[in-house]
């Protein structure tokens, strides 16, 4: 967060943290959440779940590389 000044280059987790912070400070959002019967915690949890989905989709395809790295690191010659 300190090194990257452009919002276009920040990682997903940092972007989500900024979004959650903005939502918690926004009075219009708080009114809309009350009207829609969603709590701020529910919206925060939905954002976090949406950030986990890409990892769950990609991991099965790159799992073999993790296994190779672990096995190579454990071999002692």
C-alpha positions as CSV (number, residue, x, y, z in Angstrom):
1,X,0.0,0.0,0.0
2,X,2.9,2.3,0.6
3,X,4.9,1.6,-2.6
4,X,2.1,1.6,-5.1
5,X,0.5,4.9,-5.5
6,X,-1.7,4.0,-8.5
7,X,-5.0,2.2,-7.7
8,X,-4.7,0.4,-11.1
9,X,-1.7,-1.7,-9.8
10,X,-2.7,-2.6,-6.3
11,X,-3.4,-6.2,-5.4
12,X,-6.9,-7.5,-5.1
13,X,-6.8,-7.8,-1.3
14,X,-5.7,-4.2,-0.8
15,X,-8.4,-3.0,-3.2
16,X,-11.0,-4.9,-1.3
17,X,-9.8,-3.4,2.0
18,X,-10.0,0.1,0.5
19,X,-13.5,-0.7,-0.8
20,X,-14.7,-2.0,2.6
21,X,-13.2,1.1,4.3
22,X,-15.0,3.4,1.9
23,X,-18.3,1.5,2.3
24,X,-18.1,1.8,6.1
25,X,-17.5,5.6,5.9
26,X,-20.2,6.2,3.3
27,X,-23.5,7.4,4.9
28,X,-25.5,6.9,1.7
29,X,-24.4,3.2,1.6
30,X,-25.4,2.8,5.2
31,X,-28.9,4.0,4.4
32,X,-29.1,1.8,1.4
33,X,-28.0,-1.2,3.4
34,X,-30.6,-0.6,6.1
35,X,-33.3,-0.2,3.4
36,X,-32.2,-3.4,1.7
37,X,-32.1,-5.4,5.0
38,X,-28.3,-6.2,4.6
39,X,-25.9,-5.4,7.3
40,X,-22.4,-4.0,6.7
41,X,-21.0,-7.3,7.9
42,X,-23.0,-9.2,5.3
43,X,-21.6,-7.0,2.5
44,X,-18.1,-7.3,3.8
45,X,-18.4,-11.1,3.9
46,X,-19.8,-11.1,0.3
47,X,-16.8,-9.1,-0.8
48,X,-14.4,-11.5,0.9
49,X,-16.0,-14.6,-0.6
50,X,-15.8,-13.0,-4.1
51,X,-12.1,-12.5,-3.6
52,X,-11.6,-16.2,-2.7
53,X,-13.4,-17.6,-5.8
54,X,-10.6,-16.9,-8.3
55,X,-8.1,-18.7,-6.1
56,X,-10.4,-21.7,-5.8
57,X,-10.8,-21.8,-9.6
58,X,-7.1,-21.5,-10.4
59,X,-5.6,-23.8,-7.6
60,X,-6.6,-27.2,-9.1
61,X,-4.7,-26.3,-12.3
62,X,-1.5,-25.3,-10.6
63,X,-1.6,-27.9,-7.7
64,X,0.9,-30.2,-9.4
65,X,3.6,-27.4,-9.4
66,X,3.1,-27.0,-5.6
67,X,3.6,-30.7,-5.1
68,X,6.8,-30.7,-7.2
69,X,8.2,-27.8,-5.2
70,X,7.4,-29.4,-1.9
71,X,8.9,-32.8,-3.0
72,X,12.0,-31.1,-4.4
73,X,12.5,-29.2,-1.2
74,X,12.2,-32.3,0.9
75,X,14.8,-34.4,-1.0
76,X,18.2,-34.5,0.7
77,X,21.1,-35.8,-1.3
